[in-house]
Amino acid sequence: MSEERPDGSEPALPARRLARELAMKVFFESDLTDRDPAGLFERYKTDGSMRGVDGRYAERLVVSIIEQHEAIDSRLAVAAPAFPIDQIATVDRNVLRVAICELGETFSVPPKVVINEAIEIAKDYGGDASGRFVNGVLGAVVDALAGDDPE
């Protein structure tokens, strides 16, 4: 839970959380409009959407997801075989893409942090069951990644 400020307002979300949300929004909009996510991100950079966001981290996420899109979706498909990717709710699908990207080798975020952040974003933007769904899928992804380790 977050503490309230003396004026009663909620404190600002951490910059990395906002970066994750922004990346999710870029790919959400891309899915809905069929527009290039890189171009959408450039628009977000100039329209005031970056206020409070760790811009470098957001850019790393967006670029990594673009570059690893097929591998990320493949991991998602394996982790949620009962749910074809195009039938997963758009918010949930893109929260999962961001989280799966962060679980990869390019980022050094602890899995517990990635999962907790993804669950919170899914709860904020998704449906009633989004948090539970994201938690379950990411648990399967983490298990699969642990099985990939040669040690």
N, CA, C and O of each residue as an XYZ file, in Angstrom:
604
protein
N       0.835     -1.191      0.000
C       0.000      0.000      0.000
C       0.872      1.245      0.000
O       1.963      1.260      0.570
N       0.385      2.259     -0.631
C       1.167      3.487     -0.680
C       0.696      4.437      0.414
O      -0.481      4.469      0.775
N       1.644      5.204      0.926
C       1.308      6.193      1.937
C       0.726      7.417      1.263
O       1.087      7.763      0.139
N      -0.189      8.070      1.978
C      -0.718      9.319      1.454
C       0.219     10.456      1.824
O       0.908     10.404      2.843
N       0.234     11.454      1.008
C       1.005     12.659      1.298
C       0.196     13.511      2.269
O      -1.007     13.301      2.427
N       0.859     14.483      2.927
C       0.130     15.344      3.872
C      -1.077     16.045      3.256
O      -2.054     16.320      3.952
N      -1.016     16.338      1.954
C      -2.138     17.008      1.301
C      -3.235     16.027      0.878
O      -4.227     16.422      0.267
N      -3.045     14.728      1.212
C      -4.068     13.721      0.912
C      -3.901     13.055     -0.436
O      -4.629     12.114     -0.750
N      -2.954     13.524     -1.245
C      -2.771     12.935     -2.570
C      -1.901     11.697     -2.476
O      -1.146     11.526     -1.520
N      -2.012     10.843     -3.468
C      -1.171      9.650     -3.545
C       0.220     10.056     -4.036
O       0.334     10.952     -4.873
N       1.277      9.416     -3.534
C       2.608      9.725     -4.057
C       2.727      9.255     -5.507
O       2.008      8.355     -5.942
N       3.625      9.867     -6.230
C       3.833      9.488     -7.622
C       4.369      8.058     -7.693
O       5.138      7.629     -6.833
N       3.961      7.343     -8.708
C       4.481      5.994     -8.908
C       5.962      6.070     -9.260
O       6.412      7.045     -9.862
N       6.709      5.051     -8.888
C       8.131      5.039     -9.262
C       8.300      5.110    -10.787
O       7.458      4.637    -11.550
N       9.399      5.706    -11.192
C       9.661      5.948    -12.607
C       9.713      4.661    -13.434
O       9.296      4.654    -14.592
N      10.220      3.583    -12.851
C      10.283      2.315    -13.607
C       8.896      1.721    -13.796
O       8.611      1.155    -14.851
N       8.022      1.838    -12.794
C       6.648      1.357    -12.949
C       5.993      2.106    -14.101
O       5.317      1.511    -14.940
N       6.201      3.413    -14.130
C       5.625      4.214    -15.209
C       6.214      3.831    -16.559
O       5.516      3.879    -17.572
N       7.491      3.452    -16.587
C       8.120      2.997    -17.833
C       7.463      1.706    -18.307
O       7.193      1.543    -19.497
N       7.207      0.790    -17.379
C       6.541     -0.470    -17.738
C       5.137     -0.199    -18.271
O       4.714     -0.791    -19.264
N       4.425      0.698    -17.605
C       3.073      1.040    -18.051
C       3.106      1.670    -19.437
O       2.277      1.349    -20.289
N       4.058      2.560    -19.660
C       4.166      3.212    -20.953
C       4.454      2.193    -22.054
O       3.852      2.248    -23.126
N       5.375      1.260    -21.789
C       5.667      0.217    -22.782
C       4.426     -0.611    -23.062
O       4.135     -0.926    -24.216
N       3.693     -0.967    -22.013
C       2.452     -1.724    -22.209
C       1.482     -0.932    -23.085
O       0.854     -1.496    -23.981
N       1.359      0.358    -22.834
C       0.441      1.203    -23.606
C       0.856      1.290    -25.073
O       0.003      1.283    -25.960
N       2.158      1.372    -25.329
C       2.656      1.431    -26.708
C       2.203      0.183    -27.471
O       1.669      0.278    -28.576
N       2.424     -0.982    -26.868
C       2.084     -2.223    -27.563
C       0.580     -2.482    -27.569
O       0.066     -3.115    -28.492
N      -0.122     -2.005    -26.563
C      -1.581     -2.078    -26.553
C      -2.133     -1.297    -27.743
O      -2.950     -1.805    -28.510
N      -1.673     -0.052    -27.883
C      -2.135      0.780    -29.001
C      -1.724      0.179    -30.337
O      -2.494      0.216    -31.297
N      -0.522     -0.371    -30.407
C      -0.059     -0.997    -31.640
C      -0.959     -2.173    -32.024
O      -1.308     -2.339    -33.193
N      -1.330     -2.986    -31.033
C      -2.228     -4.116    -31.303
C      -3.592     -3.649    -31.813
O      -4.166     -4.256    -32.717
N      -4.097     -2.579    -31.232
C      -5.439     -2.110    -31.604
C      -5.472     -1.372    -32.935
O      -6.458     -1.448    -33.667
N      -4.385     -0.651    -33.249
C      -4.387      0.198    -34.438
C      -3.539     -0.340    -35.576
O      -3.580      0.178    -36.692
N      -2.769     -1.383    -35.286
C      -1.858     -1.971    -36.272
C      -0.781     -0.965    -36.709
O      -0.275     -1.031    -37.829
N      -0.443     -0.040    -35.808
C       0.596      0.947    -36.097
C       1.923      0.470    -35.537
O       1.957     -0.345    -34.616
N       2.998      0.969    -36.084
C       4.352      0.615    -35.686
C       4.624      1.067    -34.247
O       4.471      2.248    -33.937
N       5.030      0.133    -33.355
C       5.276      0.523    -31.962
C       6.412      1.539    -31.816
O       6.366      2.381    -30.919
N       7.417      1.477    -32.670
C       8.514      2.449    -32.579
C       8.000      3.864    -32.856
O       8.377      4.813    -32.170
N       7.146      3.995    -33.857
C       6.554      5.294    -34.165
C       5.638      5.782    -33.057
O       5.615      6.970    -32.737
N       4.886      4.866    -32.475
C       4.025      5.234    -31.355
C       4.856      5.725    -30.178
O       4.511      6.717    -29.535
N       5.957      5.022    -29.899
C       6.817      5.433    -28.793
C       7.375      6.832    -29.044
O       7.441      7.644    -28.121
N       7.773      7.118    -30.275
C       8.276      8.460    -30.597
C       7.205      9.508    -30.310
O       7.511     10.586    -29.801
N       5.948      9.195    -30.633
C       4.864     10.137    -30.349
C       4.709     10.325    -28.842
O       4.546     11.449    -28.367
N       4.760      9.216    -28.085
C       4.635      9.308    -26.631
C       5.751     10.183    -26.044
O       5.533     10.890    -25.060
N       6.940     10.134    -26.646
C       8.060     10.917    -26.147
C       7.826     12.412    -26.293
O       8.412     13.204    -25.556
N       6.977     12.808    -27.234
C       6.771     14.236    -27.480
C       5.426     14.766    -27.010
O       5.200     15.976    -27.038
N       4.527     13.883    -26.576
C       3.177     14.363    -26.228
C       2.931     14.544    -24.731
O       1.789     14.732    -24.312
N       3.989     14.489    -23.922
C       3.833     14.680    -22.489
C       3.612     13.392    -21.708
O       3.508     13.426    -20.482
N       3.541     12.267    -22.391
C       3.305     10.989    -21.724
C       4.498     10.513    -20.906
O       4.362      9.594    -20.098
N       5.656     11.118    -21.100
C       6.879     10.662    -20.432
C       7.074     11.303    -19.058
O       8.065     11.028    -18.382
N       6.141     12.150    -18.645
C       6.281     12.842    -17.363
C       6.396     11.821    -16.234
O       5.499     11.001    -16.037
N       7.492     11.874    -15.502
C       7.715     10.978    -14.378
C       8.242      9.602    -14.751
O       8.531      8.789    -13.873
N       8.369      9.337    -16.046
C       8.776      8.028    -16.546
C      10.297      7.948    -16.637
O      10.953      8.920    -17.010
N      10.852      6.792    -16.297
C      12.264      6.525    -16.568
C      12.354      6.285    -18.080
O      12.187      5.160    -18.549
N      12.614      7.340    -18.820
C      12.574      7.287    -20.279
C      13.561      6.305    -20.887
O      13.249      5.632    -21.869
N      14.746      6.221    -20.309
C      15.750      5.287    -20.835
C      15.276      3.840    -20.663
O      15.451      3.005    -21.550
N      14.677      3.565    -19.513
C      14.195      2.209    -19.263
C      13.019      1.884    -20.177
O      12.926      0.779    -20.711
N      12.125      2.849    -20.355
C      10.984      2.647    -21.252
C      11.474      2.357    -22.669
O      10.961      1.459    -23.337
N      12.457      3.110    -23.117
C      12.993      2.899    -24.464
C      13.656      1.526    -24.583
O      13.483      0.839    -25.590
N      14.414      1.124    -23.559
C      15.023     -0.218    -23.567
C      13.943     -1.290    -23.686
O      14.090     -2.245    -24.448
N      12.866     -1.126    -22.933
C      11.778     -2.103    -22.996
C      11.167     -2.154    -24.390
O      11.033     -3.228    -24.975
N      10.800     -1.004    -24.915
C      10.139     -0.955    -26.223
C      11.040     -1.555    -27.302
O      10.587     -2.379    -28.097
N      12.297     -1.153    -27.334
C      13.229     -1.668    -28.342
C      13.417     -3.176    -28.173
O      13.406     -3.917    -29.156
N      13.588     -3.628    -26.941
C      13.789     -5.062    -26.694
C      12.573     -5.876    -27.098
O      12.707     -6.955    -27.677
N      11.390     -5.367    -26.796
C      10.172     -6.100    -27.166
C      10.035     -6.159    -28.683
O       9.652     -7.193    -29.230
N      10.339     -5.074    -29.360
C      10.289     -5.078    -30.828
C      11.272     -6.117    -31.373
O      10.919     -6.927    -32.231
N      12.504     -6.085    -30.867
C      13.535     -6.993    -31.373
C      13.257     -8.454    -31.035
O      13.603     -9.343    -31.812
N      12.643     -8.709    -29.900
C      12.434    -10.079    -29.427
C      10.969    -10.520    -29.491
O      10.570    -11.478    -28.829
N      10.190     -9.820    -30.284
C       8.741    -10.043    -30.321
C       8.366    -11.520    -30.525
O       7.525    -12.057    -29.806
N       8.986    -12.153    -31.492
C       8.652    -13.555    -31.775
C       9.021    -14.470    -30.614
O       8.245    -15.353    -30.249
N      10.192    -14.266    -30.036
C      10.627    -15.100    -28.909
C       9.739    -14.876    -27.686
O       9.408    -15.822    -26.971
N       9.358    -13.628    -27.452
C       8.478    -13.313    -26.318
C       7.124    -13.974    -26.512
O       6.604    -14.612    -25.597
N       6.552    -13.825    -27.703
C       5.249    -14.442    -27.965
C       5.330    -15.967    -27.919
O       4.367    -16.628    -27.533
N       6.460    -16.518    -28.305
C       6.650    -17.962    -28.223
C       6.638    -18.421    -26.767
O       5.991    -19.413    -26.431
N       7.353    -17.699    -25.906
C       7.339    -18.026    -24.466
C       5.937    -17.892    -23.898
O       5.512    -18.710    -23.082
N       5.226    -16.874    -24.323
C       3.852    -16.659    -23.870
C       2.956    -17.810    -24.305
O       2.149    -18.302    -23.517
N       3.092    -18.233    -25.530
C       2.277    -19.329    -26.042
C       2.546    -20.634    -25.288
O       1.618    -21.394    -25.008
N       3.802    -20.889    -24.963
C       4.158    -22.099    -24.222
C       3.620    -22.033    -22.794
O       3.160    -23.038    -22.253
N       3.679    -20.845    -22.185
C       3.249    -20.685    -20.793
C       1.729    -20.688    -20.637
O       1.220    -20.992    -19.559
N       1.011    -20.356    -21.690
C      -0.457    -20.297    -21.636
C      -1.048    -21.034    -22.835
O      -1.704    -20.419    -23.677
N      -0.819    -22.358    -22.920
C      -1.231    -23.095    -24.121
C      -2.743    -23.123    -24.351
O      -3.188    -23.324    -25.481
N      -3.526    -22.927    -23.313
C      -4.984    -22.952    -23.470
C      -5.530    -21.632    -24.026
O      -6.719    -21.521    -24.324
N      -4.648    -20.631    -24.162
C      -5.079    -19.306    -24.596
C      -4.280    -18.868    -25.813
O      -3.148    -18.408    -25.668
N      -4.844    -18.999    -27.012
C      -4.131    -18.476    -28.189
C      -3.817    -16.988    -27.979
O      -4.641    -16.236    -27.459
N      -2.629    -16.586    -28.387
C      -2.159    -15.226    -28.111
C      -3.158    -14.167    -28.564
O      -3.393    -13.197    -27.845
N      -3.741    -14.336    -29.732
C      -4.666    -13.320    -30.228
C      -5.990    -13.315    -29.477
O      -6.811    -12.422    -29.691
N      -6.217    -14.293    -28.600
C      -7.449    -14.329    -27.817
C      -7.239    -13.882    -26.368
O      -8.205    -13.754    -25.616
N      -5.992    -13.646    -25.974
C      -5.712    -13.099    -24.648
C      -6.103    -11.625    -24.682
O      -5.822    -10.925    -25.654
N      -6.746    -11.162    -23.624
C      -7.140     -9.750    -23.554
C      -5.938     -8.867    -23.884
O      -4.821     -9.149    -23.450
N      -6.162     -7.822    -24.634
C      -5.080     -6.985    -25.142
C      -4.209     -6.424    -24.021
O      -2.983     -6.408    -24.139
N      -4.824     -5.967    -22.944
C      -4.041     -5.459    -21.817
C      -3.183     -6.576    -21.245
O      -1.978     -6.402    -21.066
N      -3.788     -7.716    -20.957
C      -3.052     -8.831    -20.356
C      -1.902     -9.276    -21.254
O      -0.794     -9.519    -20.778
N      -2.166     -9.381    -22.537
C      -1.138     -9.817    -23.489
C       0.067     -8.878    -23.459
O       1.211     -9.330    -23.507
N      -0.185     -7.602    -23.383
C       0.923     -6.646    -23.431
C       1.601     -6.446    -22.085
O       2.791     -6.134    -22.045
N       0.894     -6.613    -21.003
C       1.536     -6.656    -19.684
C       2.486     -7.852    -19.654
O       3.617     -7.748    -19.178
N       2.012     -8.984    -20.167
C       2.841    -10.187    -20.198
C       4.058    -10.010    -21.104
O       5.147    -10.472    -20.764
N       3.893     -9.363    -22.228
C       5.039     -9.130    -23.126
C       6.117     -8.316    -22.422
O       7.301     -8.643    -22.503
N       5.708     -7.256    -21.733
C       6.673     -6.424    -21.012
C       7.373     -7.258    -19.943
O       8.598     -7.215    -19.825
N       6.608     -8.010    -19.171
C       7.192     -8.804    -18.087
C       8.110     -9.907    -18.620
O       9.189    -10.133    -18.074
N       7.691    -10.583    -19.668
C       8.532    -11.642    -20.245
C       9.826    -11.047    -20.773
O      10.889    -11.656    -20.648
N       9.744     -9.879    -21.354
C      10.948     -9.191    -21.810
C      11.880     -8.923    -20.631
O      13.081     -9.177    -20.719
N      11.337     -8.416    -19.537
C      12.163     -8.113    -18.365
C      12.759     -9.362    -17.727
O      13.811     -9.291    -17.092
N      12.099    -10.498    -17.889
C      12.622    -11.743    -17.338
C      13.773    -12.291    -18.176
O      14.476    -13.205    -17.745
N      13.965    -11.742    -19.358
C      15.016    -12.212    -20.253
C      16.394    -11.772    -19.809
O      16.560    -11.113    -18.783
N      17.373    -12.150    -20.604
C      18.781    -11.916    -20.281
C      19.190    -10.448    -20.341
O      20.165    -10.060    -19.698
N      18.475     -9.632    -21.092
C      18.846     -8.229    -21.282
C      18.658     -7.404    -20.018
O      19.364     -6.417    -19.813
N      17.725     -7.791    -19.181
C      17.397     -7.042    -17.965
C      17.812     -7.860    -16.742
O      17.801     -9.090    -16.782
N      18.167     -7.192    -15.684
C      18.584     -7.900    -14.475
C      17.629     -7.599    -13.321
O      18.059     -7.299    -12.207
N      16.334     -7.681    -13.600
C      15.325     -7.430    -12.585
C      14.957     -8.771    -11.948
O      14.695     -9.738    -12.664
N      14.932     -8.843    -10.623
C      14.556    -10.105     -9.982
C      13.151    -10.546    -10.414
O      12.243     -9.721    -10.505
N      12.973    -11.848    -10.679
C      11.670    -12.339    -11.128
C      10.507    -11.931    -10.224
O       9.420    -11.625    -10.712
N      10.730    -11.925     -8.922
C       9.657    -11.551     -7.997
C       9.192    -10.113     -8.244
O       7.998     -9.821     -8.194
N      10.142     -9.227     -8.509
C       9.807     -7.826     -8.790
C       9.029     -7.729    -10.104
O       8.017     -7.032    -10.182
N       9.503     -8.427    -11.128
C       8.826     -8.407    -12.431
C       7.383     -8.880    -12.280
O       6.456     -8.248    -12.785
N       7.208     -9.994    -11.583
C       5.860    -10.557    -11.419
C       4.965     -9.605    -10.632
O       3.828     -9.355    -11.032
N       5.462     -9.073     -9.520
C       4.656     -8.153     -8.713
C       4.262     -6.908     -9.496
O       3.115     -6.464     -9.430
N       5.208     -6.349    -10.232
C       4.903     -5.162    -11.036
C       3.851     -5.480    -12.103
O       2.909     -4.715    -12.309
N       4.026     -6.613    -12.773
C       3.075     -6.993    -13.826
C       1.681     -7.211    -13.254
O       0.692     -6.797    -13.859
N       1.594     -7.849    -12.109
C       0.288     -8.080    -11.480
C      -0.386     -6.748    -11.165
O      -1.572     -6.570    -11.440
N       0.362     -5.821    -10.594
C      -0.219     -4.518    -10.241
C      -0.686     -3.752    -11.485
O      -1.755     -3.142    -11.475
N       0.109     -3.783    -12.544
C      -0.287     -3.097    -13.774
C      -1.519     -3.777    -14.370
O      -2.433     -3.099    -14.841
N      -1.551     -5.101    -14.354
C      -2.710     -5.839    -14.872
C      -3.965     -5.498    -14.068
O      -5.040     -5.325    -14.642
N      -3.834     -5.402    -12.758
C      -4.983     -5.040    -11.919
C      -5.467     -3.626    -12.240
O      -6.670     -3.368    -12.277
N      -4.515     -2.707    -12.472
C      -4.874     -1.316    -12.746
C      -5.543     -1.131    -14.105
O      -6.445     -0.305    -14.241
N      -5.111     -1.891    -15.110
C      -5.581     -1.661    -16.473
C      -6.465     -2.769    -17.026
O      -7.206     -2.540    -17.983
N      -6.404     -3.946    -16.456
C      -7.127     -5.092    -17.002
C      -8.451     -5.362    -16.314
O      -8.990     -4.521    -15.595
N      -8.955     -6.558    -16.555
C     -10.224     -6.973    -15.984
C     -10.058     -7.552    -14.591
O      -8.962     -7.560    -14.030
N     -11.163     -8.036    -14.041
C     -11.175     -8.563    -12.680
C     -10.197     -9.716    -12.470
O      -9.597     -9.825    -11.401
N     -10.032    -10.565    -13.457
C      -9.169    -11.741    -13.318
C      -7.761    -11.523    -13.875
O      -6.949    -12.448    -13.869
N      -7.465    -10.331    -14.348
C      -6.175    -10.069    -14.997
C      -4.987    -10.348    -14.092
O      -4.021    -10.975    -14.526
N      -5.034     -9.903    -12.858
C      -3.915    -10.107    -11.943
C      -3.618    -11.579    -11.727
O      -2.458    -11.992    -11.743
N      -4.669    -12.379    -11.525
C      -4.484    -13.819    -11.320
C      -3.960    -14.485    -12.584
O      -3.086    -15.349    -12.514
N      -4.491    -14.087    -13.742
C      -4.054    -14.666    -15.009
C      -2.576    -14.361    -15.257
O      -1.803    -15.262    -15.586
N      -2.185    -13.109    -15.101
C      -0.805    -12.693    -15.315
C       0.117    -13.420    -14.340
O       1.197    -13.866    -14.727
N      -0.293    -13.543    -13.093
C       0.502    -14.251    -12.095
C       0.735    -15.703    -12.519
O       1.860    -16.199    -12.450
N      -0.305    -16.370    -12.948
C      -0.187    -17.765    -13.358
C       0.712    -17.954    -14.562
O       1.555    -18.850    -14.583
N       0.532    -17.113    -15.558
C       1.340    -17.233    -16.770
C       2.809    -16.936    -16.464
O       3.694    -17.661    -16.917
N       3.069    -15.884    -15.705
C       4.459    -15.549    -15.399
C       5.109    -16.595    -14.502
O       6.314    -16.827    -14.598
N       4.339    -17.216    -13.647
C       4.878    -18.328    -12.855
C       5.361    -19.443    -13.761
O       6.422    -20.025    -13.535
N       4.569    -19.741    -14.800
C       4.967    -20.780    -15.760
C       6.191    -20.353    -16.560
O       7.054    -21.179    -16.858
N       6.274    -19.078    -16.909
C       7.439    -18.577    -17.650
C       8.697    -18.692    -16.796
O       9.736    -19.143    -17.277
N       8.607    -18.287    -15.530
C       9.767    -18.363    -14.634
C      10.200    -19.816    -14.458
O      11.395    -20.113    -14.472
N       9.242    -20.716    -14.293
C       9.577    -22.140    -14.173
C      10.286    -22.646    -15.433
O      11.270    -23.381    -15.354
N       9.767    -22.238    -16.596
C      10.382    -22.667    -17.858
C      11.790    -22.096    -18.003
O      12.699    -22.794    -18.454
N      11.976    -20.838    -17.624
C      13.304    -20.228    -17.698
C      14.277    -20.924    -16.743
O      15.445    -21.125    -17.077
N      13.802    -21.283    -15.584
C      14.660    -22.012    -14.627
C      15.067    -23.363    -15.203
O      16.175    -23.836    -14.952
N      14.182    -23.983    -15.969
C      14.493    -25.246    -16.618
C      15.476    -25.102    -17.761
O      16.143    -26.064    -18.142
N      15.568    -23.865    -18.321
C      16.510    -23.591    -19.401
C      17.939    -23.426    -18.908
O      18.889    -23.561    -19.680
N      18.094    -23.129    -17.598
C      19.439    -22.913    -17.048
C      20.240    -24.200    -17.092
O      19.744    -25.254    -16.694
N      21.468    -24.127    -17.568
C      22.297    -25.320    -17.652
C      22.787    -25.810    -16.293
O      23.233    -26.952    -16.176
N      22.713    -24.965    -15.268
C      23.217    -25.347    -13.942
C      22.182    -26.103    -13.154
O      22.439    -26.499    -12.017
